[in-house]
Amino acid sequence: MAVGHRFAFTKLLVADLEAEAAFYSAALGLVTKHRVTGGEGQAAYQEIILSAVGEEGPSLILLRRLHQQPPEPGESVLGFVVDDVEQVVRQAQDAGGAVRSGPTAVPQAGVRVAQVEDPEGHAVELVQMTSAKERGDDV
């Protein structure tokens, strides 16, 4: 099923994951859809994925890097769901961007992800949904 290109999420890098989630829940009525933990060593992270009640549209993802200090407020990661992550990485490079991390399978989340930078260095995460077979689901 082709999803095309659509805006999917914004990641906000935070120091206190639980306090931030509580704020967005209390202030804006966002609810926790998922919690994700991954990476190893310096790349270890935790995320809380929030969205409006009953919405499947764009999400706010709170990201805490476990062994890194968060950047000054103002940095975020734009996220887009794409049909072909490898192709979009090439397109980003052709358009003057740079690759932060090449396409990587995340089977437990059912996705392939890559991260590129726009020409000014802002992070853009690309997510391709994978098939049940690629995730290891029984089909």
C-alpha positions in Angstrom: 0.0 0.0 0.0 1.5 3.3 -1.1 1.4 6.1 1.4 3.1 8.8 -0.6 4.9 11.5 1.2 3.2 13.1 4.1 4.2 15.0 7.2 4.1 12.5 10.1 5.7 13.8 13.3 7.9 16.2 15.1 10.5 15.1 17.7 11.3 17.3 20.6 14.6 16.5 22.4 14.0 16.8 26.1 15.8 16.2 29.4 12.9 15.0 31.5 10.7 12.7 29.4 8.0 12.1 32.0 7.6 15.8 33.0 7.3 16.8 29.4 4.8 14.1 28.6 2.7 15.2 31.6 2.9 18.8 30.3 1.6 18.1 26.8 -1.1 15.8 28.2 -2.3 18.4 30.7 -1.9 21.5 28.6 -3.0 20.1 25.2 -4.8 16.9 25.9 -2.4 14.8 24.0 -2.3 11.1 25.0 0.5 8.5 25.0 0.2 6.2 22.0 3.5 4.4 22.3 6.7 4.2 24.3 9.9 3.2 22.5 13.3 2.3 23.9 16.3 1.5 21.6 19.8 2.1 20.6 23.0 1.2 22.5 25.7 3.1 24.2 25.8 6.8 23.2 22.9 6.1 20.8 20.5 4.8 23.5 17.2 6.6 23.7 13.6 6.6 25.0 10.6 8.1 23.2 7.0 8.8 24.1 4.8 9.2 21.1 1.8 11.5 21.7 -1.2 12.5 19.6 -4.6 13.9 20.0 -7.3 11.5 21.3 -8.7 9.4 18.5 -6.3 10.9 15.9 -4.0 9.0 13.6 -2.5 12.2 12.1 0.8 13.9 12.9 2.4 13.0 16.3 4.6 14.8 18.8 7.4 12.5 19.8 9.3 13.4 23.0 12.9 12.0 22.7 15.4 11.6 25.5 18.9 10.5 24.6 20.0 8.5 27.7 23.7 9.3 27.6 23.7 12.8 26.0 22.8 16.2 27.2 19.8 17.6 25.4 20.4 20.5 23.1 19.3 24.0 23.9 15.5 24.3 23.4 14.7 25.0 19.8 16.1 21.9 18.1 13.6 19.4 16.7 13.5 16.5 14.3 11.0 16.6 11.4 9.5 13.3 10.4 8.1 12.1 7.2 6.6 8.7 6.2 7.8 7.7 2.8 7.3 4.8 0.3 11.0 4.1 -0.3 13.4 5.4 2.3 16.5 4.6 0.1 15.1 6.7 -2.8 14.3 9.6 -0.5 17.7 9.6 1.0 19.2 9.8 -2.5 16.8 12.7 -3.3 17.8 14.5 -0.1 21.5 14.2 -1.1 20.7 15.4 -4.6 18.9 18.4 -3.1 21.9 19.5 -1.1 21.2 17.6 2.1 23.5 15.2 4.0 23.0 11.7 5.4 23.2 11.5 9.2 22.3 7.8 9.3 21.5 5.5 6.4 18.4 3.3 6.2 18.2 0.9 9.1 15.6 -1.8 9.8 13.8 -1.5 13.2 11.8 -4.8 13.1 10.1 -4.4 16.5 8.6 -1.1 15.3 7.8 -2.4 11.8 9.8 0.3 10.1 13.0 1.2 8.2 14.4 4.6 9.2 17.1 7.0 8.0 18.0 10.5 9.1 19.2 13.3 6.8 20.0 16.9 7.3 18.6 19.8 5.3 21.1 22.2 3.8 21.2 24.2 7.1 21.8 21.1 9.2 18.3 20.5 10.5 17.4 16.9 11.2 14.8 15.1 9.0 13.8 11.5 9.9 12.5 9.3 7.1 10.3 6.3 8.0 9.2 3.6 5.7 6.6 1.2 7.0 7.6 -2.5 6.5 5.6 -5.5 5.6 4.5 -8.1 8.1 7.0 -10.5 6.7 9.9 -8.0 7.2 8.7 -7.5 10.8 8.7 -11.2 11.4 4.9 -11.3 12.0 3.1 -14.6 11.3 1.3 -14.2 7.9 
